[in-house]
Amino acid sequence: MSQSLIFNCTSGKENPERAILPFVAANVAATAGLDATVVCTVEAVWLGTKGGADGVVKEGLPPLATLLDEFRQNGGKVWLCGACTKPRGITDQHLAPGATIVGAATIVEAIANGTRPIAFA
C-alpha cells in the first residue's frame, strides 16, 4: 500500500491563495503515486460543489478549477466535512464530480490507520 496523505483546506474564494495551496501540494503527492485526499472544512467546502472552484485564482498559482480537475485525474480524492456542509445547505446533489461528503469518523479512522495529516494554516 502506498503512503496516504490528507491535506486540510479551510479557505474558499475569500482567500484564493489558502484555497489553492493545499491542492497544489496534494496534486504533487497524487502525481508521485501517493494516496492523496484534500479534506475541505469551513468555507472550503464550497470548493467541492459544482462550479465552486471556478474563478478561484491567485497570480503565480494555477487556477483552482484546472488544478482540481488535474488532481482528480491523478487519483486524488476530495472530501467535504459533513459538519461543515450541513449548515451551508450543501448536499450530495450540489457536489462536483469526485467530491464526497464525509463525517468526522471517516477522517479520524483514516488518520488512526496511518494516513498522515498535513495542515496549511
N, C-alpha and C positions, 0 to 999 in steps of 0.2 A: 504494500500500500504506500502511495506517495505521501509526502508531508502535506498536512492540511492546515490552512491558514484562514482566519476570519478577520476581515478588515472592517472596523466600525466607522460608519459615516453618520454624522449628526446634522450636517448642514445641507440646505437645499439652495434654491435660486437666490435666497437672500445673501449668500456668501459663496459665490461660484468657485473660488479657489479651494475652500474647505470641502466643497461638494465634489470637486473633480479629483483631488489628490488621492483619496483612498482608492478610487477606481484606477488611477494610473498605477499605483503600487500593486493592486490586486491583478491587474492585467499583465504586469510583468511576471508575477507569480504563475498565473494561468498559462502564459506563453512558455514558461520554463517547465511546464508539465506538473505543477503543483495543484492540489485541490484548493481552489480559491473561492471564497464566499465573501461578498460585501453584505454586512448587516446594516440596514438603514434604520435609524431611530430618529425620534423627534421630527424636525422638519424635513429630514432627508427621505422620509417615507414617500413624499410626493414624487421623488425621482423614479420610483418604481411603478408609477402609474402611466397610462397611455399618454404620451406627449409630455410627461413630467420632466424629462431631461432636455427637451427642446429649448434652445435659447440659453442654456447654461454654458457660458463661455467666459474665459479669462485669458487675456493676452499671454502668449508664451506656452499655453497648455492646449491640448486637443479639445475640441467641443465635446461636452459630455455625451451627447446623443451618439456621436460617432464612436467614442470610446466605449460606451455601454454596449453597442452592437458588437464591436470587436471582442470585448470581454466575454460576452455570451457565446460568440463563435469559437472562442478559445476554451470553452467548457466552464467558464465562471458562472457562479450562481448569485442571485440577488435575493436576499431575504428581507422582508419588511417586518418590523416589530409589530406584533398584533396589538399590544397595549398602546402603541402609538397610532396605528391606523384607525382603531375604533373611534376615538374622539374626533377624528378628522373625517369620519364617514367613508373611509376607503374600504371597499370590499373587493372580493375576487373579480367582480365584473369590471373594476377600474384598472386592473393590473396590466402592465406592459408584458409582452412575451418574455418568459424566463423569470419573472418575478413571482415570489411566493410569500404569502403572509405566514409567519411562524410565531409560536408562543415562546416565552422565555425558557420553558423547559427544553425546547429543541436546541436553543443556543447553549444552555448550561450543559446539556448532555454531550454536545459536540466538544465543548471545552474539556469536560470531565474525561472524555475518551481520547484526549491528546491533541485536539485541534488547538493551535496557538493563536491567541487573540492579538491583534495589532490595532492600536487606537491612534487616531490622528486628532490631536487636541488643538 
